Structures are given as structure tokens and as C-alpha cells.
Amino acid sequence: MDTDPIMKYAERANYPTIDMYDFFRKNNVSAANAKYYYGKYDGHNNSTGYAMVAKGLQQYFEDSVFVKKHL
């Protein structure tokens, strides 16, 4: 699924977003090994993929200025 239009819409509307695609790519998730991270039928994450999302969110919030400011 091409999420680019969704991200562009959110950006125009000033909605905060976290681009997990970049995190997955930086952690060597590619078309060649995507089957280990995404479900077989609907393209949503499987348990391994959701674990990767959790790591990405953790990293995002640990790096976040907001979190550093309020801890």
C-alpha cells in the first residue's frame, strides 16, 4: 500500500505522524524479507512486525524533545 498520500494529507493538516516505513527500512526490512514482518493476506503487521513497530515507537519517544523535556 502506498501510504505517501496519507502522509501528505496528514502533513497538510498539521497532524503529527511517525513514519514507521523509514524505521523499518533502517532496520533492514525490505521486500525480500517482508514476509517475516507482514501478514500473509491483508498487509498488516504480524507479531514480529508489531514488535518492530514497538521498538520504533520506543526509539521515537526516547529521542523526542517532548519526552526529554518532561522527564
C-alpha positions, 0 to 999 in steps of 0.5 A, a space after each residue: 500500500 502506498 501510504 505517501 498520500 496519507 502522509 501528505 494529507 496528514 502533513 497538510 493538516 498539521 497532524 503529527 505522524 511517525 513514519 514507521 516505513 523509514 524505521 523499518 527500512 533502517 532496520 533492514 526490512 525490505 521486500 525480500 524479507 517482508 514476509 517475516 514482518 507482514 501478514 500473509 493476506 491483508 498487509 498488516 503487521 504480524 507479531 514480529 512486525 508489531 514488535 518492530 513497530 514497538 521498538 520504533 515507537 520506543 526509539 521515537 519517544 526516547 529521542 523526542 524533545 517532548 519526552 526529554 523535556 518532561 522527564 
